[in-house]
Amino acid sequence: FFFAFNFYFSVSLGIKSIFLSFVLGIFLFILVINRETVKSVDC
């Protein structure tokens, strides 16, 4: 039981870390696009 719980906890932690990195990548992507559009509008 303890082994199964530990395995589930590690899997959920890995999924959370993957999801967080995915969201962070999307956020940085949107930030870069906004910066590029601001540059083009400024020029």
Protein Blocks (a to p, Z undefined) as FASTA:
>chain_A
ZZmmmmmmmmmmmmmmmmmmmmmmmmmmmmmmmmmmmmmmmZZ
